[in-house]
Amino acid sequence: MTATDANVIAVDRAVAEFRRGRPVLLESADGDYALALAAEQASPGSLADLCAWGPSNGGGGSDTSDVGGAVLVLTESRARALHIKPTGTGVVLLAVDRGTDVGLVQTLADGSMDLSHPLRGPFRRERRPPHDTETAAVQLAKAARLLPSAVVVQIFDETDIYAAESKYLNVTTEQIGEYEASAAMTLRQVAEAPIALTDAENCRMIAFRPADGGVEHLAIIVGDPDRHSPVLTRLHSECFTGDLLASLKCDCGEQLRGAIQLMAEQGAGVLLYLAQEGRGIGLMNKLRAYSLQAEGYDTIEANLRLGFDADERAFRPAAQMLGLLGFSQVRLLTNNPDKVSGLEACGVQVTERVAHSFPANVHNEFYLRTKKDRSGHLL
């Protein structure tokens, strides 16, 4: 096992703990330690236990003091939605103690609950810069496809650090920071089979899996593309609602089927079906974003209100898959200029952008207009 593989597996284990509602011990390059708990997975017991590790409690949960030294870490985009002034550091820190209601923590983290819980605050905000462990806790929540927020408590006493190491899974901030790129670099082909599709009967499907055994990305090879010429390529982020259920809220299903049909018409192509649901925020969070869109927010405002960036997708997995398939030049089927620049930044030459759009309907007209006006899509 390589060091990269080991680092990817370490973060994947931490992701699993976060999703279970278990704390994870984070260690920074400076030797700082902190326990972190995903905010949306917190329970009254886990929140109280976490706060008990704070410095004022003497660590280890041995004190019953209400002051735990913990903070709720929110992204700045989430803080803006709560009318909390950003600090320019990427995250905002709100004081939390053992008396804090766990429901408040969860609603502060979840923008889809804002209208049903309008009266919150005032907030006790920490003015200090965030520790690396606090920033990394939010990155870990994103990797877990949870809301990007966490409750974090710093641990200073060596005895408490030793006790925490023996009780909780340990991962470093460097491993978390490098996880996305590292996981992409460990992608390997694990399965391949011919598959006849309605619009392209001569196809092969190839599955790629990262070293941590995580979710697979897929490649659909139409025909027999020439490895020495730019290949017609589509980077398609999975969309359960659009691709499978034919939702009218987006144009994803039309883009998927239209791309395969065009590749068949032109004789060859590569469609990469990437496990990046909801622009990388995951299906559960996409549903939260949909609930905000139903309240009048556009697709970008909804993502930001939940605490995410407007687009959380990465292009390294696509570049790695193309490299493993033997392609270095592509004709990219997209209306998104960011896909062109993102793929080129990963070493893939985009020789041409091929337009790929479909007529709007009454359900996705606002969505498509938002992509054009706010995201710069060429529609």
C-alpha positions in Angstrom: 0.0 0.0 0.0 1.4 3.4 -1.0 1.4 6.4 1.4 -1.3 8.1 -0.8 -3.5 5.0 -0.5 -3.1 5.0 3.2 -3.9 8.7 3.5 -7.1 8.2 1.4 -8.2 5.2 3.5 -7.6 7.2 6.7 -9.9 10.0 5.6 -12.5 7.6 4.3 -12.6 6.0 7.8 -13.0 9.5 9.3 -15.8 10.2 6.8 -17.6 7.1 8.0 -17.3 8.1 11.6 -18.6 11.6 10.9 -21.6 10.1 9.1 -22.3 7.9 12.1 -22.3 10.9 14.4 -19.1 9.9 16.1 -16.3 12.5 16.9 -13.0 12.3 15.1 -9.7 13.4 16.5 -7.9 15.9 14.2 -4.2 16.7 14.3 -2.6 19.6 12.6 1.0 20.0 11.3 1.7 22.3 14.2 0.9 19.5 16.7 -2.5 20.9 17.6 -5.3 18.5 18.5 -9.1 18.9 18.4 -12.2 16.7 18.5 -14.7 17.4 15.8 -18.3 16.3 15.4 -20.5 16.8 12.3 -23.1 19.4 13.3 -26.1 17.7 11.6 -25.3 14.4 13.2 -25.0 15.7 16.7 -27.2 14.4 19.5 -27.7 15.8 23.0 -25.4 13.2 24.4 -22.6 13.5 21.8 -22.7 17.3 22.0 -22.4 17.3 25.8 -19.6 14.7 25.7 -17.7 16.7 23.1 -17.9 20.0 25.1 -16.7 18.1 28.2 -13.3 17.8 26.5 -12.8 21.5 26.5 -9.9 23.1 28.4 -12.1 24.6 31.1 -13.4 21.2 32.0 -10.0 19.6 32.5 -10.7 17.2 29.5 -12.0 13.7 29.3 -15.5 14.7 30.4 -14.6 14.6 34.1 -16.2 18.0 34.9 -19.8 19.0 34.9 -19.2 22.7 34.0 -21.4 24.1 31.4 -18.6 25.9 29.7 -16.9 23.5 27.3 -14.7 25.7 25.1 -16.3 24.3 21.9 -17.2 26.2 18.8 -19.7 25.6 16.0 -17.8 26.1 12.7 -19.8 27.4 9.8 -18.7 28.5 6.3 -18.7 32.2 5.6 -21.5 31.7 3.0 -23.7 30.1 5.7 -22.8 32.8 8.1 -23.9 35.5 5.6 -27.3 33.8 5.4 -27.6 34.1 9.2 -26.6 37.7 9.0 -23.3 37.0 10.7 -20.5 39.2 9.4 -17.7 37.1 7.7 -14.1 37.3 8.8 -12.3 36.7 5.6 -10.9 33.4 6.9 -13.3 31.0 5.2 -15.2 30.0 8.4 -17.0 31.6 11.3 -16.8 30.3 14.9 -19.7 30.5 17.2 -19.3 29.6 20.9 -21.0 26.4 22.0 -21.3 24.9 25.5 -22.9 21.9 27.2 -26.1 23.8 27.7 -26.5 24.6 24.0 -29.6 23.0 22.5 -28.6 20.4 19.9 -31.6 21.5 17.8 -30.2 25.0 17.6 -26.9 23.6 16.4 -28.6 21.6 13.7 -30.8 24.4 12.5 -27.9 26.9 12.4 -26.1 24.4 10.1 -29.1 23.7 7.9 -30.2 26.5 5.7 -33.3 24.6 4.5 -34.8 25.2 8.0 -34.3 29.0 8.0 -37.9 30.0 7.3 -39.3 27.6 9.9 -36.8 28.8 12.6 -36.5 32.6 11.9 -35.7 33.9 15.3 -32.2 33.0 16.3 -29.3 34.8 18.0 -27.7 36.8 19.3 -24.6 34.7 18.6 -21.4 34.6 20.7 -18.8 34.7 17.9 -15.2 34.0 18.5 -13.0 36.8 17.1 -9.8 34.8 16.8 -8.5 33.2 13.6 -9.6 29.6 13.1 -7.3 26.7 13.9 -6.4 24.5 11.1 -8.3 21.7 12.8 -11.5 23.8 12.7 -11.2 24.5 8.9 -10.3 20.8 8.3 -13.5 19.7 10.2 -15.6 21.6 7.6 -13.7 20.0 4.8 -14.3 16.6 6.4 -18.0 17.3 6.6 -18.0 18.1 2.9 -16.2 14.9 2.0 -18.8 13.1 4.0 -21.6 14.8 1.9 -22.9 16.3 5.1 -23.8 19.9 5.7 -20.5 21.9 5.8 -20.4 22.6 9.6 -18.9 20.9 12.7 -18.7 21.3 16.4 -15.0 21.4 17.4 -13.2 21.5 20.7 -9.4 22.0 21.1 -7.5 19.7 23.3 -4.3 21.0 24.9 -3.4 18.7 27.8 -1.1 15.8 26.8 -2.9 13.4 29.1 -6.2 14.3 27.4 -4.7 14.0 24.0 -3.5 10.5 24.8 -6.9 9.6 26.1 -8.6 10.9 23.0 -6.2 9.0 20.7 -7.1 5.8 22.4 -10.8 6.4 22.1 -11.4 8.1 18.8 -10.2 7.7 15.2 -7.3 10.0 14.4 -6.7 11.8 11.1 -4.5 14.7 10.1 -5.5 18.1 8.6 -3.0 17.5 5.8 -4.7 14.2 4.9 -8.1 15.9 4.8 -6.8 18.8 2.7 -5.2 16.4 0.2 -8.1 13.9 0.2 -9.9 15.0 -2.9 -6.8 15.1 -5.1 -5.4 11.9 -3.5 -8.5 9.9 -4.0 -8.7 10.9 -7.7 -5.1 9.8 -8.2 -5.8 6.4 -6.8 -8.6 5.6 -9.2 -8.2 2.3 -10.9 -10.3 0.3 -13.4 -12.2 -2.4 -11.7 -14.8 -3.7 -14.2 -15.6 -3.5 -17.9 -18.4 -4.8 -20.0 -20.1 -4.2 -23.4 -23.5 -2.5 -23.1 -26.0 -1.7 -25.9 -27.9 1.6 -25.3 -31.0 2.8 -27.0 -29.1 5.6 -28.8 -25.8 3.8 -29.1 -25.7 0.1 -29.4 -21.9 -0.2 -29.7 -20.8 0.8 -26.2 -18.6 -0.3 -23.3 -19.0 0.7 -19.7 -15.9 0.9 -17.5 -16.0 1.4 -13.7 -13.2 3.2 -11.7 -12.8 2.9 -8.0 -10.5 4.8 -5.6 -8.2 3.1 -3.1 -10.5 3.7 -0.2 -13.2 1.5 -1.8 -15.4 4.5 -2.1 -18.0 5.4 -4.7 -17.2 4.5 -8.3 -17.1 6.8 -11.3 -18.1 5.4 -14.7 -16.9 5.8 -18.3 -19.2 5.0 -21.3 -17.1 4.5 -24.4 -19.2 4.9 -27.6 -17.7 3.2 -30.6 -13.9 2.9 -30.8 -12.4 6.4 -30.3 -8.9 7.2 -31.8 -6.5 7.7 -28.9 -4.3 9.9 -31.2 -7.1 12.5 -32.0 -9.2 14.7 -29.8 -12.2 12.7 -28.7 -15.7 14.0 -28.2 -16.1 14.0 -24.5 -18.8 14.8 -22.0 -18.2 15.2 -18.2 -21.6 14.4 -16.8 -22.2 14.7 -13.0 -24.7 12.1 -11.8 -28.2 13.4 -11.3 -30.6 10.9 -9.8 -33.6 13.1 -10.3 -32.9 14.2 -13.8 -31.1 11.1 -15.2 -33.3 8.4 -13.7 -36.6 10.1 -12.8 -36.7 12.4 -15.8 -37.2 15.5 -13.5 -38.2 18.6 -15.3 -36.4 20.9 -12.8 -33.1 20.5 -14.7 -31.8 19.6 -18.1 -29.5 16.8 -16.9 -31.4 13.9 -18.4 -31.6 15.5 -21.8 -27.9 16.3 -21.7 -27.0 12.7 -20.8 -29.0 11.1 -23.5 -28.3 13.8 -26.0 -24.5 13.4 -25.5 -24.7 9.6 -26.1 -26.8 10.1 -29.2 -24.4 12.7 -30.6 -21.4 10.5 -30.0 -23.2 7.6 -31.8 -24.0 9.9 -34.7 -20.3 11.0 -34.9 -19.0 7.5 -34.6 -17.3 7.7 -31.2 -17.0 9.5 -27.9 -16.4 9.2 -24.2 -19.0 10.1 -21.5 -17.6 10.2 -18.0 -20.4 9.7 -15.5 -19.0 11.2 -12.3 -20.3 10.6 -8.8 -20.7 14.3 -8.1 -24.4 14.6 -7.5 -25.8 18.2 -7.1 -22.6 19.9 -8.3 -20.7 17.9 -5.7 -22.9 18.4 -2.6 -24.6 15.0 -2.7 -28.2 14.0 -3.2 -29.4 14.7 0.4 -28.1 18.3 0.2 -29.4 18.7 -3.3 -32.9 17.9 -1.9 -32.3 20.6 0.7 -31.3 23.0 -2.0 -34.5 22.1 -4.0 -36.6 22.9 -0.9 -35.0 26.4 -0.8 -35.6 26.8 -4.6 -39.3 26.0 -3.9 -39.2 29.0 -1.5 -37.9 31.3 -4.3 -34.1 31.1 -4.1 -32.2 30.3 -7.3 -29.9 27.3 -7.5 -26.7 29.3 -6.6 -28.4 31.1 -3.7 -29.7 27.7 -2.4 -26.2 26.2 -2.3 -24.7 29.2 -0.7 -27.4 29.3 2.0 -26.6 25.7 2.9 -23.0 26.7 3.3 -21.5 25.3 0.1 -19.8 27.0 -2.8 -21.9 27.6 -5.8 -20.1 24.6 -7.4 -18.2 22.0 -5.3 -17.1 19.7 -8.2 -13.5 18.7 -8.9 -12.0 17.9 -12.3 -9.1 15.7 -11.1 -11.2 12.4 -11.2 -12.2 13.1 -14.9 -8.6 13.9 -15.8 -7.3 10.7 -14.1 -10.0 8.6 -15.9 -9.2 10.1 -19.3 -5.5 9.4 -18.7 -6.1 5.8 -17.7 -8.2 5.4 -20.9 -5.4 6.8 -23.0 -6.9 10.2 -24.0 -5.0 13.4 -23.6 -7.0 15.7 -26.0 -10.8 16.2 -26.0 -13.5 18.0 -27.8 -15.5 18.9 -24.7 -19.3 18.8 -25.0 -20.4 21.5 -22.5 -21.9 25.0 -22.1 -19.8 25.5 -18.9 -16.5 27.4 -19.4 -15.4 26.3 -15.9 -15.3 22.7 -17.2 -12.9 23.7 -20.0 -10.6 25.6 -17.7 -10.9 23.0 -14.9 -10.0 20.1 -17.2 -7.1 22.0 -18.7 -5.8 22.8 -15.3 -5.5 19.1 -14.7 -3.4 18.5 -17.8 -6.0 17.6 -20.4 -6.0 19.6 -23.6 -9.4 20.9 -24.7 -9.1 21.5 -28.4 -12.7 22.6 -28.9 -15.8 23.4 -26.9 -18.9 21.8 -28.5 -22.2 23.4 -27.6 -24.7 21.3 -25.8 -28.0 22.8 -24.9 -31.7 21.9 -25.0 -35.0 24.0 -24.9 -36.2 25.1 -21.5 -39.6 24.1 -20.1 -41.8 25.9 -17.6 -40.1 24.0 -14.7 -36.4 24.7 -15.5 -36.6 28.0 -17.3 -35.5 29.9 -14.1 -32.7 27.3 -13.5 -31.3 27.7 -16.9 -31.5 31.4 -16.8 -29.6 31.4 -13.5 -26.9 29.2 -15.0 -26.5 31.7 -17.9 -26.7 34.9 -15.9 -24.9 33.9 -12.7 -22.6 31.0 -13.6 -21.6 32.2 -17.1 -22.9 29.1 -18.9 -23.0 29.7 -22.7 -26.7 29.1 -23.3 
